Amino acid sequence: MDQEQVQSDPGLPIFQLGFRPFFLGAILLAVVHISIWTLAFTLGISLDLSYTTISWHSHEMLFGYTLAVIAGFLLTAVRNWTGLPTLSGAPLAGLVAIWLVARFAPLLSLPALLAAVIDLAFPLLLMVALALPIIRARMVRNFPFPFILFGFFLSDLLVHLEELGVTNNTARQGTYLMLYLILLVITVIFGRVFPFFTSRVLPEARVVKRVWLERCCILSVVGVCLAELFAPDLLLPACLIAAACHGLRLIGFYPRGMMGLPLLSVLFFGYGWIVVGFALKAGATAGLLSPFLALHALTAGGVGVLTLGMMVRVALGHTGRPLEPGVATRAAFVVLNLAVFTRIIPPVFFPVHYFLWLQLATVLWVLAFVLLAFVLCPILLRPRLDGKPG
């Protein structure tokens, strides 16, 4: 059943469907958090947080920004997949409020246990909200998503247990587990949506989708995760295998005529950063470069560029607007890729100017998301153009 056929609760447009408030929150967090963190990190300013400055940054970009985008996407997609309603109105507003309070908790000096409970409640409640329609519709193909969301909860729990002093050295494991679970979600979703989007705009294009390679891509992410957490001696070959699998997949997915279609090319380049990230991680494991460069190829590049592209595609498509991004949106796509390039490539050759590259990349990142906010905020806050629910 198409999503327009599913009735949603009347009320404010922002709470009609999950992508609206969570995309809006993610965009604002991407601007505010990165600005504050970069100033604090480069100038040595103490933020008086329970986290270290770097831990706060990694936590908010994974469990704050990225999880918000995933929440918005899945709450919208599951409604499409099942033909059943997902959260809207007051229940959706309540879930958003929990996510928002969790973001402010470290800055408000709330008791660490209370902040942890609030933060951990979000992925659990999101899991329940998505599992119910999936189970009711008996969509076996989508059963893994609630389990992955439970994995998000376990990842966050590992981080908070160390922050609360209950465990030692679990925050790193939780952070990396979350990163690879996110990459797993991206791998699965990209394999579904990119061929579909391509067929809609380039029906003559031939996207090569091999079942064995799709499975290898998924297994390669799992392999890197297991090597990272439990078998570091195997991390180098695991990363090389992952880079090869995802690189082959990307080559097979390349459609002629893509460069003239920004909504398609931004997803292609975003996934390309994941290939680069695994390759750089292999180099970092071999001691050839900083592991932080590889990490940001996967996060700022793969996760950042792909989520930005998906937010635009979903917001336009689910508000009845033409899938034709304007000048500001196209500029945001280009600027964000430049931000990732600046964050990763120049520091390899000119590491002495690391802070300069970091600050320049931050300016470009913030500019990209300000441009995105300029375009999407009015769309997310207003009703659909065609008057349909959602």
C-alpha positions as CSV (number, residue, x, y, z in Angstrom):
1,M,0.0,0.0,0.0
2,D,1.4,3.4,-0.9
3,Q,2.0,5.8,1.9
4,E,-0.5,8.3,0.7
5,Q,-3.3,5.8,1.3
6,V,-2.5,5.5,5.0
7,Q,-4.4,7.9,7.1
8,S,-2.5,9.9,9.6
9,D,-3.6,11.9,12.7
10,P,-4.6,15.5,12.0
11,G,-2.5,18.2,13.7
12,L,0.6,20.2,13.1
13,P,2.4,19.3,9.9
14,I,5.7,18.8,11.7
15,F,4.2,15.8,13.5
16,Q,2.4,14.2,10.6
17,L,5.1,11.7,9.8
18,G,8.4,10.7,11.4
19,F,10.8,12.2,8.8
20,R,9.6,15.8,9.5
21,P,10.7,16.4,13.1
22,F,13.7,14.0,13.1
23,F,15.2,15.4,9.9
24,L,14.7,18.9,11.2
25,G,16.4,18.0,14.5
26,A,19.2,16.3,12.8
27,I,19.9,19.3,10.5
28,L,20.0,21.7,13.4
29,L,22.2,19.4,15.5
30,A,24.6,19.0,12.6
31,V,25.1,22.8,12.6
32,V,25.1,23.5,16.3
33,H,27.0,20.6,17.6
34,I,29.8,20.6,15.1
35,S,30.3,24.4,15.6
36,I,30.5,24.1,19.4
37,W,32.7,21.0,19.3
38,T,35.2,22.4,16.8
39,L,35.6,25.6,18.8
40,A,36.1,23.7,22.0
41,F,38.5,21.2,20.5
42,T,40.7,23.6,18.6
43,L,40.8,26.3,21.2
44,G,41.0,24.0,24.2
45,I,37.8,25.3,25.8
46,S,36.4,23.1,28.6
47,L,32.7,22.4,28.2
48,D,32.3,20.9,31.7
49,L,30.7,17.7,30.4
50,S,30.5,14.2,31.9
51,Y,32.0,13.1,28.6
52,T,35.4,14.0,27.2
53,T,35.1,16.5,24.4
54,I,35.9,13.8,21.8
55,S,33.6,11.3,23.3
56,W,30.8,13.8,23.3
57,H,31.4,14.5,19.7
58,S,31.4,10.9,18.6
59,H,28.3,10.1,20.7
60,E,26.2,13.0,19.4
61,M,27.1,12.4,15.8
62,L,26.3,8.7,16.0
63,F,23.5,8.5,18.6
64,G,22.2,12.0,18.1
65,Y,22.4,13.1,14.4
66,T,22.6,9.7,12.6
67,L,20.1,7.9,14.8
68,A,17.6,10.8,14.2
69,V,18.0,10.5,10.4
70,I,17.5,6.7,10.7
71,A,14.5,7.2,12.9
72,G,12.9,9.6,10.5
73,F,13.6,7.4,7.5
74,L,12.4,4.2,9.1
75,L,9.3,5.6,10.6
76,T,8.4,6.8,7.1
77,A,9.6,3.7,5.2
78,V,7.9,1.2,7.5
79,R,4.6,2.9,6.8
80,N,5.3,2.5,3.1
81,W,6.4,-1.1,3.4
82,T,3.6,-2.3,5.7
83,G,0.7,-0.1,4.7
84,L,0.2,0.5,8.4
85,P,0.4,3.8,10.3
86,T,3.6,4.6,12.2
87,L,3.9,7.2,15.0
88,S,2.3,10.6,14.4
89,G,0.8,13.4,16.4
90,A,1.3,13.3,20.2
91,P,3.2,9.9,20.3
92,L,5.6,11.2,17.7
93,A,6.1,14.5,19.5
94,G,6.8,12.5,22.7
95,L,9.5,10.4,21.0
96,V,11.1,13.6,19.6
97,A,11.0,15.2,23.0
98,I,13.0,12.3,24.5
99,W,15.6,12.5,21.7
100,L,15.8,16.3,22.2
101,V,16.2,16.1,26.0
102,A,19.0,13.5,25.6
103,R,20.9,15.9,23.4
104,F,20.8,18.7,26.0
105,A,21.4,16.5,29.0
106,P,25.2,16.6,28.9
107,L,25.1,20.4,28.5
108,L,22.6,20.9,31.4
109,S,24.7,18.9,33.9
110,L,21.8,16.5,34.6
111,P,22.7,13.6,36.9
112,A,24.6,11.1,34.8
113,L,22.2,8.2,35.6
114,L,19.2,10.3,34.6
115,A,20.9,11.4,31.4
116,A,21.7,7.8,30.5
117,V,18.2,6.6,31.2
118,I,16.7,9.3,28.9
119,D,19.3,8.6,26.2
120,L,18.8,4.9,26.3
121,A,15.0,5.1,26.2
122,F,15.1,6.6,22.7
123,P,16.4,3.6,20.7
124,L,14.2,1.2,22.8
125,L,11.0,3.1,22.2
126,L,11.9,3.5,18.5
127,M,12.5,-0.2,18.3
128,V,9.0,-0.9,19.7
129,A,7.4,1.7,17.4
130,L,8.9,0.0,14.3
131,A,8.6,-3.6,15.4
132,L,4.8,-3.4,16.0
133,P,3.8,-2.6,12.3
134,I,6.5,-4.9,10.9
135,I,5.3,-7.9,13.0
136,R,1.6,-7.1,12.3
137,A,2.3,-7.1,8.6
138,R,4.4,-10.2,8.9
139,M,7.1,-8.7,6.8
140,V,9.9,-11.2,7.4
141,R,12.2,-9.3,5.1
142,N,12.2,-6.4,7.5
143,F,12.5,-8.3,10.8
144,P,16.2,-7.5,11.1
145,F,15.5,-3.8,11.6
146,P,14.1,-4.1,15.2
147,F,17.1,-6.3,16.1
148,I,19.5,-3.7,14.7
149,L,17.7,-1.0,16.7
150,F,18.2,-3.2,19.8
151,G,21.9,-3.3,18.8
152,F,21.8,0.5,18.9
153,F,20.5,0.4,22.4
154,L,23.2,-2.1,23.5
155,S,25.9,0.1,21.9
156,D,24.7,3.1,23.8
157,L,24.5,1.1,27.0
158,L,28.2,0.2,26.6
159,V,29.0,3.9,26.3
160,H,27.0,4.9,29.4
161,L,28.2,2.1,31.6
162,E,31.7,3.4,31.3
163,E,30.6,7.0,31.8
164,L,28.8,5.9,35.0
165,G,31.9,4.1,36.2
166,V,30.3,0.6,36.1
167,T,32.7,-0.8,33.5
168,N,36.1,-0.1,32.0
169,N,36.9,0.4,28.3
170,T,33.4,-0.3,27.0
171,A,32.7,3.1,25.5
172,R,35.0,2.5,22.6
173,Q,33.4,-0.9,21.9
174,G,30.0,0.7,22.1
175,T,30.9,3.5,19.7
176,Y,32.5,1.2,17.1
177,L,29.6,-1.2,17.4
178,M,27.2,1.6,16.7
179,L,29.2,2.8,13.7
180,Y,29.2,-0.6,12.1
181,L,25.5,-1.2,12.8
182,I,24.9,2.1,11.0
183,L,27.0,1.0,8.1
184,L,25.1,-2.2,8.0
185,V,21.8,-0.3,7.8
186,I,23.3,1.9,5.1
187,T,24.5,-1.2,3.2
188,V,21.0,-2.8,3.3
189,I,19.1,0.4,2.5
190,F,21.4,1.5,-0.3
191,G,21.0,-1.9,-2.0
192,R,17.2,-1.3,-2.0
193,V,16.8,2.3,-2.8
194,F,19.6,3.1,-5.2
195,P,18.5,0.7,-8.0
196,F,14.9,1.8,-7.4
197,F,15.7,5.5,-7.6
198,T,17.8,4.8,-10.7
199,S,15.0,2.9,-12.5
200,R,12.6,5.9,-11.8
201,V,14.8,8.5,-13.4
202,L,17.0,6.5,-15.8
203,P,14.8,3.6,-17.0
204,E,17.3,2.8,-19.7
205,A,20.2,2.4,-17.3
206,R,21.3,-1.0,-16.3
207,V,22.1,-1.4,-12.6
208,V,24.0,-4.7,-11.9
209,K,22.8,-6.2,-8.7
210,R,24.4,-9.6,-7.8
211,V,22.9,-11.5,-5.0
212,W,26.2,-13.0,-3.9
213,L,27.9,-9.6,-3.9
214,E,25.0,-8.1,-1.9
215,R,25.5,-10.7,0.7
216,C,29.3,-10.3,0.7
217,C,28.9,-6.6,1.3
218,I,26.7,-7.2,4.3
219,L,29.0,-9.9,5.7
220,S,32.1,-7.7,5.1
221,V,30.7,-5.0,7.4
222,V,30.0,-7.7,10.0
223,G,33.5,-9.0,9.5
224,V,35.2,-5.6,10.0
225,C,33.0,-5.1,13.1
226,L,34.0,-8.4,14.6
227,A,37.7,-7.9,13.8
228,E,37.6,-4.3,15.3
229,L,36.1,-5.5,18.6
230,F,37.5,-9.0,19.0
231,A,40.3,-9.8,16.6
232,P,42.4,-6.8,15.7
233,D,45.0,-9.0,13.9
234,L,42.4,-9.7,11.3
235,L,41.3,-6.1,10.8
236,L,43.6,-5.4,7.9
237,P,42.4,-8.2,5.6
238,A,38.8,-7.6,6.8
239,C,39.0,-3.9,5.7
240,L,40.6,-4.8,2.4
241,I,37.8,-7.4,1.7
242,A,35.2,-4.8,2.7
243,A,36.7,-2.1,0.4
244,A,36.8,-4.6,-2.5
245,C,33.2,-5.8,-2.0
246,H,31.7,-2.4,-1.7
247,G,33.9,-1.1,-4.5
248,L,32.6,-3.8,-6.9
249,R,29.1,-3.1,-5.8
250,L,29.5,0.6,-6.5
251,I,30.9,-0.1,-10.0
252,G,28.0,-2.4,-10.8
253,F,25.5,0.3,-9.6
254,Y,27.0,3.1,-11.7
255,P,24.4,4.4,-14.1
256,R,25.2,6.4,-17.2
257,G,23.7,9.9,-17.1
258,M,24.0,10.0,-13.3
259,M,26.1,13.1,-13.1
260,G,23.2,15.2,-14.4
261,L,20.9,14.0,-11.6
262,P,22.0,15.4,-8.2
263,L,19.6,13.3,-6.1
264,L,21.2,10.2,-7.5
265,S,24.8,11.3,-7.7
266,V,24.9,12.5,-4.1
267,L,24.0,9.0,-2.9
268,F,26.6,7.4,-5.3
269,F,29.4,9.7,-4.0
270,G,28.2,9.2,-0.4
271,Y,28.5,5.4,-0.8
272,G,31.9,6.0,-2.5
273,W,33.2,7.5,0.7
274,I,32.5,4.2,2.5
275,V,34.7,2.4,0.0
276,V,37.4,5.0,0.5
277,G,36.9,4.7,4.3
278,F,37.5,1.0,4.4
279,A,40.5,1.4,2.1
280,L,41.9,4.1,4.4
281,K,41.2,2.0,7.4
282,A,43.3,-0.8,5.9
283,G,46.1,1.7,5.5
284,A,45.7,3.0,9.0
285,T,45.7,-0.5,10.4
286,A,49.0,-1.0,8.5
287,G,50.4,2.1,10.2
288,L,50.5,4.2,7.1
289,L,48.2,7.0,8.2
290,S,46.1,8.3,11.1
291,P,43.1,6.1,12.0
292,F,41.0,9.3,12.5
293,L,41.2,10.1,8.7
294,A,39.7,6.7,7.9
295,L,37.1,7.1,10.6
296,H,35.9,10.4,9.2
297,A,35.8,9.0,5.6
298,L,33.3,6.5,6.9
299,T,31.4,8.9,9.2
300,A,31.5,12.5,7.8
301,G,31.8,11.1,4.2
302,G,29.8,7.9,4.0
303,V,27.2,8.6,6.7
304,G,27.2,12.4,6.4
305,V,26.8,12.6,2.6
306,L,24.4,9.7,2.3
307,T,22.1,11.0,5.1
308,L,22.1,14.5,3.6
309,G,21.1,13.1,0.2
310,M,18.4,10.8,1.7
311,M,16.9,13.6,3.7
312,V,16.4,15.7,0.6
313,R,15.0,12.8,-1.4
314,V,12.6,11.7,1.3
315,A,11.5,15.3,2.2
316,L,10.7,16.2,-1.4
317,G,9.1,12.9,-2.3
318,H,6.9,12.7,0.8
319,T,5.6,16.3,0.7
320,G,4.4,16.1,-2.8
321,R,7.1,18.2,-4.3
322,P,9.0,17.6,-7.6
323,L,12.2,15.6,-7.2
324,E,14.2,18.5,-8.6
325,P,16.7,20.1,-6.1
326,G,17.3,23.8,-6.5
327,V,20.5,25.7,-6.6
328,A,20.9,25.8,-2.8
329,T,20.4,22.1,-2.5
330,R,22.9,21.3,-5.2
331,A,25.4,23.6,-3.6
332,A,24.9,21.8,-0.3
333,F,25.8,18.5,-1.9
334,V,29.0,19.9,-3.4
335,V,30.0,21.8,-0.3
336,L,29.6,18.8,2.0
337,N,31.7,16.6,-0.3
338,L,34.3,19.4,-0.2
339,A,34.1,19.4,3.6
340,V,34.8,15.7,3.7
341,F,37.7,16.0,1.2
342,T,39.2,18.8,3.3
343,R,38.8,16.8,6.5
344,I,40.6,13.7,5.1
345,I,42.9,14.3,2.1
346,P,45.1,17.4,3.0
347,P,45.9,16.1,6.5
348,V,47.5,13.1,4.9
349,F,50.1,15.3,3.0
350,F,50.2,18.3,5.4
351,P,49.6,17.0,8.9
352,V,51.3,19.9,10.5
353,H,48.3,22.1,9.6
354,Y,45.8,19.6,11.0
355,F,43.8,22.2,13.0
356,L,43.6,24.4,9.9
357,W,42.1,21.6,7.8
358,L,39.7,20.7,10.7
359,Q,38.5,24.3,11.0
360,L,38.1,24.7,7.2
361,A,36.2,21.4,7.0
362,T,33.9,22.6,9.8
363,V,33.1,25.8,8.0
364,L,32.2,23.9,4.9
365,W,30.2,21.3,6.9
366,V,28.2,24.0,8.6
367,L,27.7,25.9,5.4
368,A,26.3,22.7,3.7
369,F,23.8,22.1,6.5
370,V,22.8,25.8,6.7
371,L,22.0,25.6,3.0
372,L,20.1,22.4,3.7
373,A,18.2,24.1,6.5
374,F,17.3,27.0,4.3
375,V,15.7,24.6,1.8
376,L,14.2,21.9,4.0
377,C,13.0,23.7,7.1
378,P,10.0,25.4,5.3
379,I,9.2,22.1,3.6
380,L,9.2,20.1,6.8
381,L,7.1,22.7,8.7
382,R,4.4,23.0,6.0
383,P,1.7,20.6,4.8
384,R,2.1,18.5,1.7
385,L,1.5,20.5,-1.5
386,D,-1.1,17.9,-2.7
387,G,-3.1,18.0,0.5
388,K,-2.6,14.3,1.2
389,P,-1.7,13.0,4.7
390,G,2.0,12.9,5.6
